[in-house]
């Protein structure tokens, strides 16, 4: 170790002497005990040497003496090493400072937001713990289709039909879930007992009625039962709205999910003002298909229409002004040929703001969001009203270009001035895979899986207690 350090020091010293020689005038390391031959090295140069050694050798230095232990425990050094990871540093910092103790919702007390104490964190310990986390299987059970993959992967490795529609819809939910999960594990070629599972729950029945609460509990219990009966060691089941917020590096705000059938507006941190409108991705795709047919363009499948929607459609900042522009654009769909669209490109997304264009009687998106924000404001649950002014979009159709800007504009025109200040609408941070990446943040935490997951023993015990009472 000493030989290696001396060689690195000689290299650094040679570079320093060949330039200005100012390195010797830099602040020196001052500690109670000695670093031996390295006492004369300026602290910032010494830090560069340890960075070159790498995390393993730096960790070994901590057992040499108290002075080395103090030096290599410096958070700046381990933040540097964390910067070298494949995962972006801002994601690591957000998750480790906000999520490592568990779901922030449970850490809200007396209307005060959870605040992490960054100064108390040991990033050396965090680095070590993250290196030992084996990861998990992530299953993002969307309302349209499901994305699944290994948390160590940069993105989902496969897609399938969602578990809400998987298999024979006449069969009980438990049977469908067992079949679904068995298929996922088979496709991933992973043994069920090896890793925890993080599963995102589709935002369905997301309101405060007793029947909706019962439906959510029934779905969650069926998921736990199916996975634990397959010998999965631990399960974290969390809704997509929360995961989308985490992917945007937020712990509070309003999450808008444009799902397959409906669009849900869900405040995170406070279960108040939840709104659901009967417009989803299926309605947008169907409206585009009807518009194309009226212009004599016939598509063989909804897949083709969806491809055109995802690649050519957008949301106009000013609908009336857009009508007078030439917006024609073309796309070649493999196996189907070339398609040319004009007004259909922006009229498809416009039905989110003018549902009557598609013959739908429901609130528009901006009206539903404004109503949700008004409920949050009226509840006066916290002195700080900025938490619900952050709005995060998720879902495939939420990726339409221009949607975030248009929604922000409509909200400014609809809400009173005090509520408009500070509103920010964030597009899906990771596109259609936003919820999957929110689950990835949890799966790679230094404290995972303990604060987030339920074990089979805990689930069975909870079930027995529920029966007793």
N, C-alpha and C positions, 0 to 999 in steps of 0.2 A: 504493500500500500504506500509506504513512505517513498519507495523508489519511483513509483508511478507519479506521485504528487510532485516529486523533485523534477522529473522529466517534463511534466506539464508546466511547472513553474519556470524552468529554463526557457521553454518555448515562449511563454508569455513575456518573460523578462527581456528576451532578445528582441521581440516585436516592439516592446515599450522603449528600449534604448535606441532603437533605429529610428524612432519617430521624434517625439518632443521631450521625452524623459519626464513628463509631468506626472506619470503614474506614481512616482515616489512621493509626491506631495499630497496625494489623496489621503482621506481619513483612514487611520489604522484601526484594526480590531482591538478593542479594549475589553478584556474580561478578567475576572478575578484570578483565574489560574492560567498557566502558560500553554501555548500551542507548540512549544518547542522551537524547532528551526523555522517555523512559519510565522513567528511573532512579528517579524519585520515586513511581512507582506501586507500591503494596503487591503482593507476589507473588501472593497469592490472587486479588486483583482482576485482575491481569494475566492470570492463568490463565483467568478467566472471559471476558476479552476474546478470547483466542485460541480458546477453545471456541466463541464466537459466530462467529468467522471461518470455522470449519469446517476439515476435514482438508487440503484442497488449499491454501488460503491459509496454513495453519499450516506446511505443508511448504515453501512458498516462503520463509517467513521464515528458514528455516535457512541460506539462502545469503546473507543480508544481512551477518551478522558472526558471530564465534565465540560471542558472548553469546547471540544469538537461537538459534543452532544448539544450544547447551547447553540453553536453556530449553525449546524445543519438542521436544526429544528425551526429555523427562520421560515415563516410562512411564504416569504417572497421566493425562496428557492423552490418550494414544492408547488407553488402557483406556476412557476416557470415550467416544471416537469408536467403539470396538468395541462399546460398549454400545448404540449407536444402530443397529447392524446388525439385520437381520430375524432372524438366528439368535440364540438365547439366549446371553447372555454366559457362563453356566456351561458350555455346550457348547463354546464357542470356547476358554475357558480350559483345560478338560480336554484337548481335542484338541491344542492347541498346546503344552501342558506335558508331555504324555505320549506323543503319537503322531507328532510332527513328524519324529523321527529314524527312523521306521520301526516295524515291529511290535515291541512291547515284549518278546515272547517271545524274540526273538533277542538281547535286551539283558540277559537274566538270566545271570549268571555266578556260579559257586560258591555257588549257593543264595541269593544276595542279590538283593532286589527292585530293579528299575530305579527310580531316583529322578531326577526332573528338577530342574534348578537354575533356579528362576523368576527369581532375581535377575540371571541372566546373559542373560535374554531381552530383546530390543529390540522392544517392542510397536509402535513406529513402523515398524520393518522388517516385522514381522508384518502390520500393517495394509496396507502397500504391497504385499506379496507376495500377500495374500489378494485384494486388488483386481484383481490380474493373473491369478489362477487362472480359467481359462475353464470349469472344471467337467468333468463326465463323464457318461456314460450309466450308470445303475445298473440292474442286472438282479438281482433277488432271486429266485433259482430255488428256491422252496419245494418241499417234497415233495408239497403238495396242489395249489397253483397258484402262478403266478409274478407278481411285481409289478415293474413297470419304470417308468422316468421319468428326467427330467433332474435332476441334482444341485442345480441352482439353484431347482427347484420346491419348494414347502413339503411336498409329499407325492407318492407315486407317481401317475403320470398314466394308467396302464392296467394291466389284468390279463389273463392268458392261462393256458392249460394249461402245466404245468411242462415243462421240456425233457426230463425223464426219461420222460414219457408222450407227448410231442409227436409227431405224425405217425404213420407206420406203425411199430409197435413191433418188427416183424420186420426192419426195415432197420437197418444198422449205426449205432452211436452217432454217428459223425462226420456221417453224412448227416442224421440227425435234428437234430443241433445246427446244421448249416448252414441247414437249412430253418427252424428255430426262430429263429435270430438274424436271418435275412433277413426274417422276418415282423415281428419286433420293430422293426427299423430302418425297415421300410416303414410300419408303423403310426405311428411317431414322426416320420416324414418327415425323417430325418437321414442324411447321408452317412456311410458307415462310416469313412472316412479322417480325419474331422475331429476326433474326440474320443476320449480313453481310455475304457476300460470297467472298471467295478468290478462284479464278479459274485459273488454269494454262493452257496456250494456247499451243497446240502442235506446234512443230517447222515445220511448213509447209509453202511453198512459201517464205522461209526466204532468199531472195536475194534482190538486190537493183533495180530491174527492176520496171517500173511503174505498170505493171500488177500484180507483186507480192505484191507491196505496197497496191494496190487497193484490192487484195484478203484478205490481213491481216486486212485492215480497215473494209471491209464488214463482215468478221467473227466476229470481235470485236464488231461492232455496232449491229450485230444480237444477240450476247450474252447479251449485255446490254439491248437491247429492250425486249428480252424474259424474262429476270429476273425482270426488272422493271415493266413489265406488270403483273408479278406474285406478285407484291408488296414487293419485296426484298428491304430492306432499303438502302443498300449500296453494291457496287460491286468493287472488286479489280481484274482486269484481267492482268496477267503478264506471259511472256513466260517461258517455261520450262528451257531454257538455263540459264536464270538469276536465277531462283529458285535453280537450281542445284549448281550454284556457291555459293549462300547464304548458302546452306546446308553444303558446305565444308568450311564455315566461311571465304569466300572471297568476295570482292566487285568488283574485276576486274580480268581478265584472259580470257582464251579461254575455252569455254564449248563445249564438244563433246557429242552429243546425238545420240546413235544408236537406231533409231526409228524402226517402223514396216516395212516401205518401204525403207527409205533412212537414211543415216547418215549425220548429219549436224555439221559443225565446225563453231562456232559462237563466235567472239570476243565480250566480254562484256566491256562496257565503250566506245568503239569506233566501230561504224558500218563501218568496213572496212575489206576487205579480207574474207568475208563470203564464205564458200565452202560447196557444197552438193555433195555427191557421191551416186551412185545408188546401195548401199549395205545396207541392213537392216536386222532386225531379221528374217523376212520371208525368205530372201535368204539363211541365215545361216541354218535355219530349213529345208528348201527345199534341200539344198546341203547334209545335214546329212541324210535325208530320201533317197535320190538317192544313197548315198554311202552304206547305209544299204541294200537296194534292190539289189545292185550289189553283195553283199556278201550273198544273199539269205535270208536276214532278212526282213520280211514284218511287218509293223506296221499298225494297224487298223485306227489310226487317227493321225493328226498332233499334237494333245495334247500329245500323247505318245512320239513322236519324240522330242517335246519341253521339255518334262520332262527329257528325256535322255540327251539333250543338256545342260540343266540347272544343272544337277547333275553329269555328267561324263566328259563333254568337258572342255578343257582348251586351253590356248595359249602357245606354246612352246617358250622358250627363244632362242633356236637354232633349227630351223626346221630340218635341215639336220642331226644334231646329234640325234634328237628325233626319226628319222626313223629307226635307228639301235637299239633302245631300246625295251624292252618288256613292252608295255603300256596297256596290257589287264586289263579290269576292268568290273565288272558286277553290274547290278541293277535290282531290282524287281519293276515292275510297277503294282500297284493294278489293277486286272482285266485283265492284259495282259500277266503276267508271267515274267520270267527272260530274260534279254538281256545282251549280252556280246559284248563289243566294244574294239577295239584295236587302229589302226591308225586313225580311224574316230574321236577319241577323240580330237586330236590336229589338224587334217586336216580341221575340220569345222571352227575353229577360224582363221586358216591360210589364208582363202580367204579374210580376211580383209586386209592382207598385200600382197597377191598374188591373185587378183580377177580373173585372167585367169584360175585358177584351177577350178573355177565354170563356166567358159565360159562367164564371164562378162567383158565387155570393159569399164573400168572406172579407175580413179586414185585409187591407194591404200590409205589406211588410213593415213599412215605416210607421203606420198607425199602430200596429201591434207592439212594435218596439217602444214607441212613445208611451203607450198605455202601460207597458211593463215598467218603464222608467218612472212614470208618474206614481205607480203603486209603491215603488221603492222609495221615492222621495216622500210620499205621504206617510209611510210607515215610521219615519224618523227613528230608525233603529240605531243610527250612529251619527255622531256630530259631523263626520266627514262624509260628504255626499259624492266624493269623486270616485268611489269604488265602482258605482254602476254606470259611470260615463265611459268606461272602457268596454268596447263591444268587439267580440271576436267571432268571425265567421268560420263555419266548417261545413263539410259536405261537398260532394262533387260539383253541384250546380252553383255553390257559393264561390267557385273559382272563376266564374264569368268575369272577364276584365271590365272594370268600371263599376262593379257592384258596390264596393266599399265606399268609393267617393260619392256615388249617387245617394246611397243610404244616409251618409253623413249630411249631405246637402238637404235632403228631405226632412231630416230631423231638425236641422236648424230652422227650417221654414215652418215647422209644426209646433215645436216646443217654445215655451216662454224663454226670454233671454237668460235669466239666471241659470236655468237648467241646461242651456246650450253650451255654456262656457266649459271648455275642457273635454267635450265629446270627441272620442277618437274611435273610428271603426277600423279594425285590423283584418285584412284579407286572410284566408286560410294559410297559416305559416308554412305548412308542408303540403299544400294542395289537398288531394283526396285522401292522403295518408296522415292528416293532421292528428287524429285521435290515436293512431298507432304510435306516432312519435311522442305523444304525451305519455303513453304507457311505457315507452322506451326510457323516458326520463326517470320514471319510478323504478324500472327494472335494473338500472345501472347505478342506483344510489349506493353509497357506502354502507348504509344501514339495512339494505334490502336483504331478506324479505320481512324481517320481524315487525316493524311498525305498520306495515300495509296488509299483510296476508293473514288469512284465517287458516289454521291447520285443521286436519280432520278431527282431532281430539276436541278442539275448541268448538267446532261446528256441532259435533254430536252432543257435547255438554250443553250448549245453548239450546239445542232442539229439545233435550230432556227437560230443561228448566221451563221452556215455553209450554210443554205439555203439562207440567206440574201446576202451572198457574193458569 
